[in-house]
């Protein structure tokens, strides 16, 4: 039930109704000084730390941990005493266990602020809107590998008023970047800063074509399938009489 707390010694578990309270302590093993690295087990004192862990049976879990303050045996060390840490379980200045923080981080990445705050109440790990945003800001931005083939297209922020450019991995569909406009100079600057692209799949925009030609003269430019079919369909509609549209599979979108 409390396998995630295996780094601690659990001394008591109390049923508090909607909250399960766990009393635990760190193990009596020597730990290295965070400054000089000398291992010590000499105890100077004790401190209490209260953190939340992942829920059990739909109820909150609150863990009260007794932490040791240890004495560094090196007289010249600037850290004479230090509070021990529990790597993989507790982080400095955090009120949640590492695994609970990891689960909440995945939740706020998908739902952001208010929606994730509403959902956490039903998951027995209540989180305020402001706390959800703070947690979201601490999530590290993943390093995106620039692929060999990218797709470039524009989309409307406000239809007929404001547009942006999206760049994706054409092989996996993963989003790579969103540019604030659809100007050639903006796309060209981005392409120059990301070498290694061999092919660009784009729509029929002359703006994008010129940006790719200037930034990546050796790259292959590919017209994407949707825009090819769209242009073909529009051309057929212009040339086929209205009475024949039902019998034209391309014009009918089939």
Phi, psi and omega per residue, in radians:
X1 nan -0.719 -3.134
X2 -1.989 0.749 -3.103
X3 -1.097 -0.491 3.121
X4 -1.232 -0.204 3.138
X5 -1.816 0.373 -3.060
X6 -1.130 -0.323 3.099
X7 -1.291 -0.196 -3.140
X8 -1.904 2.910 3.009
X9 -1.791 1.953 -3.119
X10 -1.432 2.169 -3.083
X11 -1.794 -0.503 -3.102
X12 -2.786 2.587 3.042
X13 -2.293 2.141 -3.090
X14 -2.078 2.350 3.112
X15 -1.534 1.938 3.132
X16 -1.855 0.530 -3.118
X17 1.460 -1.807 3.140
X18 -1.442 -0.139 -3.120
X19 -2.209 2.288 3.019
X20 -1.732 2.100 -3.076
X21 -1.800 2.204 -3.103
X22 -2.030 2.266 3.036
X23 -1.836 2.243 -3.083
X24 -2.550 2.939 3.083
X25 -2.480 2.829 3.082
X26 -1.339 2.798 -3.124
X27 -1.338 2.614 -3.113
X28 -1.449 1.202 3.130
X29 -2.194 2.582 3.083
X30 -1.128 2.555 3.114
X31 -2.302 2.693 -3.111
X32 -1.386 2.591 3.041
X33 -1.178 2.352 -3.107
X34 -1.171 -0.249 -3.108
X35 -1.745 -1.012 -3.063
X36 -1.694 -0.279 3.084
X37 1.449 0.042 3.131
X38 -1.305 2.315 -3.093
X39 -1.343 2.419 3.137
X40 -2.564 2.625 3.056
X41 -2.235 0.182 -3.113
X42 -1.354 2.114 -3.033
X43 -1.600 2.259 3.064
X44 -1.660 -0.599 -3.127
X45 -3.111 -3.031 -3.109
X46 -2.282 2.625 3.069
X47 -2.331 2.677 3.092
X48 -1.827 2.461 3.107
X49 -2.315 2.289 3.132
X50 -1.962 2.134 -3.127
X51 -2.329 2.771 3.057
X52 -1.737 2.509 3.104
X53 -2.088 3.070 -3.132
X54 -1.045 2.551 -3.066
X55 -1.179 2.739 3.082
X56 -2.206 2.199 3.115
X57 0.955 0.652 3.111
X58 1.281 0.303 3.140
X59 -2.162 2.591 3.116
X60 -1.153 2.588 3.079
X61 -2.094 2.103 3.116
X62 -2.013 2.189 -3.069
X63 -1.946 2.175 3.035
X64 -1.764 1.966 -3.031
X65 -1.932 2.312 3.022
X66 -1.586 2.060 -3.086
X67 -1.856 2.421 3.111
X68 -1.497 2.497 2.886
X69 -1.813 2.103 -3.005
X70 -1.862 2.787 -3.124
X71 -1.829 2.227 3.084
X72 -1.320 2.282 -3.099
X73 -1.348 -0.177 -3.122
X74 -1.516 2.045 -3.064
X75 -1.139 -0.583 -3.112
X76 -1.469 0.006 -3.120
X77 -1.284 2.392 -3.127
X78 -1.296 -0.248 3.082
X79 -1.819 1.559 -3.093
X80 -1.205 -0.691 3.049
X81 -2.274 2.710 3.133
X82 -2.679 2.643 3.116
X83 -1.596 2.244 -3.092
X84 -1.217 2.637 3.088
X85 -1.970 2.843 3.113
X86 -2.097 1.546 -3.084
X87 -1.004 2.405 3.134
X88 1.475 -0.149 -3.137
X89 -2.185 -0.877 -3.114
X90 -2.167 2.400 3.049
X91 -1.968 2.787 -3.107
X92 -1.055 2.372 3.020
X93 1.088 0.296 3.138
X94 -1.806 2.529 3.122
X95 -1.861 0.255 3.062
X96 -2.308 2.645 3.047
X97 -1.205 2.820 -3.098
X98 -1.072 -0.698 -3.100
X99 -1.240 -0.587 3.064
X100 -1.187 -0.725 3.083
X101 -1.057 -0.688 3.120
X102 -1.113 -0.734 3.129
X103 -1.164 -0.755 3.128
X104 -1.169 -0.598 3.112
X105 -1.100 -0.719 3.098
X106 -1.135 -0.629 -3.131
X107 -1.184 -0.825 -3.100
X108 -1.237 -0.446 3.065
X109 -1.142 -0.587 -3.113
X110 -1.474 -0.645 -2.996
X111 -1.987 -0.150 -3.125
X112 1.124 -2.475 -2.872
X113 -1.384 -1.399 -2.965
X114 -1.150 -0.712 -3.120
X115 -1.125 -0.752 3.127
X116 -1.170 -0.627 3.110
X117 -1.108 -0.677 3.109
X118 -1.175 -0.702 -3.093
X119 -1.241 -0.598 -3.096
X120 -1.110 -0.465 3.110
X121 -1.138 -0.667 3.124
X122 -1.356 -0.264 3.117
X123 -1.658 0.104 3.106
X124 1.152 0.483 3.014
X125 -2.357 1.142 -3.008
X126 -1.002 2.370 -3.090
X127 -2.429 2.323 3.134
X128 -1.348 2.871 3.120
X129 -1.049 -0.778 -3.132
X130 -1.146 -0.692 3.124
X131 -1.154 -0.638 3.104
X132 -1.098 -0.716 3.119
X133 -1.179 -0.711 3.096
X134 -1.085 -0.710 3.122
X135 -1.148 -0.666 3.134
X136 -1.135 -0.669 -3.136
X137 -1.201 -0.405 3.133
X138 -1.489 -0.177 3.127
X139 -1.204 2.151 -3.117
X140 -1.141 2.461 3.111
X141 -1.325 2.162 -3.113
X142 -1.169 2.575 3.087
X143 -1.418 2.052 -3.093
X144 -1.631 2.179 3.096
X145 -1.386 2.222 3.129
X146 -1.272 2.119 -3.049
X147 -1.392 3.071 3.126
X148 -1.314 -0.609 -3.121
X149 -2.169 2.213 3.125
X150 -2.083 2.767 3.033
X151 -2.006 2.402 -3.102
X152 -2.218 2.286 3.094
X153 -2.718 2.819 3.094
X154 -1.822 2.810 3.068
X155 -2.590 2.763 -3.039
X156 -1.562 2.183 2.928
X157 -1.410 -0.774 2.982
X158 -2.378 1.992 -2.995
X159 -0.938 2.275 -3.130
X160 1.174 0.121 -3.129
X161 -2.153 -0.898 -3.020
X162 -2.432 2.322 -3.106
X163 -2.284 2.742 3.085
X164 -2.350 3.033 -3.120
X165 -2.094 2.322 3.080
X166 -1.947 2.408 3.109
X167 -2.081 2.220 -3.092
X168 -2.224 2.871 2.964
X169 -1.362 1.946 -3.048
X170 -1.166 -0.316 -3.116
X171 -1.558 -0.542 -3.103
X172 -2.004 -0.291 -3.084
X173 1.443 0.067 -3.127
X174 -1.268 2.358 3.106
X175 -1.282 2.351 -3.132
X176 -1.856 -0.843 -3.056
X177 -2.720 2.688 3.008
X178 -2.184 2.087 -3.133
X179 -1.643 2.581 -2.962
X180 -1.255 -0.223 -3.134
X181 -2.596 -2.995 3.104
X182 -2.130 0.610 3.117
X183 -1.438 2.606 -3.129
X184 -1.116 -0.678 -3.110
X185 -1.108 -0.662 -3.140
X186 -1.147 -0.820 3.117
X187 -1.153 -0.689 -3.140
X188 -1.086 -0.746 3.132
X189 -1.095 -0.701 3.139
X190 -1.161 -0.762 -3.128
X191 -1.107 -0.671 3.118
X192 -1.143 -0.523 3.137
X193 -1.468 -0.030 -3.125
X194 -2.328 1.352 -3.140
X195 -1.225 2.885 3.094
X196 1.792 -0.077 3.132
X197 -1.391 2.238 -3.082
X198 -1.792 -0.449 -3.104
X199 -2.560 2.537 3.141
X200 -2.221 2.099 3.075
X201 -1.674 2.132 -3.018
X202 -2.478 3.040 3.042
X203 -1.470 -2.899 -3.094
X204 -1.487 0.248 -3.096
X205 -1.150 2.210 3.066
X206 -1.210 -0.454 3.118
X207 -1.116 -0.860 3.124
X208 -1.153 -0.663 -3.135
X209 -1.075 -0.743 3.137
X210 -1.174 -0.683 3.123
X211 -1.108 -0.753 3.134
X212 -1.176 -0.709 -3.128
X213 -1.085 -0.689 -3.127
X214 -1.321 -0.709 -3.064
X215 -1.436 -0.680 -3.089
X216 -2.254 1.328 -3.072
X217 -1.102 -0.402 -3.111
X218 -1.654 -0.090 -3.098
X219 -1.340 2.594 3.085
X220 -1.503 2.262 3.098
X221 -1.750 2.243 -3.048
X222 -2.128 2.283 3.031
X223 -1.429 2.192 -3.054
X224 -1.277 2.697 -2.987
X225 -1.083 -0.704 -3.087
X226 -1.070 -0.794 -3.110
X227 -1.210 -0.568 3.076
X228 -1.099 -0.810 3.112
X229 -1.168 -0.632 -3.139
X230 -1.128 -0.799 3.129
X231 -1.128 -0.703 3.126
X232 -1.111 -0.733 3.140
X233 -1.116 -0.783 3.139
X234 -1.105 -0.661 3.123
X235 -1.157 -0.694 3.127
X236 -1.176 -0.668 3.131
X237 -1.100 -0.634 3.132
X238 -1.188 -0.446 -3.016
X239 -1.841 -0.368 -3.105
X240 -1.610 2.428 3.116
X241 -1.168 2.674 -3.061
X242 -1.015 -0.667 -3.109
X243 -1.159 -0.366 -3.121
X244 -1.637 -0.040 -3.057
X245 -1.107 -0.622 -3.094
X246 -1.155 -0.478 -3.101
X247 -1.606 -0.026 -3.119
X248 -1.738 1.846 -3.080
X249 -1.096 -0.590 3.141
X250 -1.224 -0.807 -3.140
X251 -1.136 -0.528 3.122
X252 -1.405 -0.074 3.117
X253 1.485 0.270 -3.131
X254 -1.679 nan nan
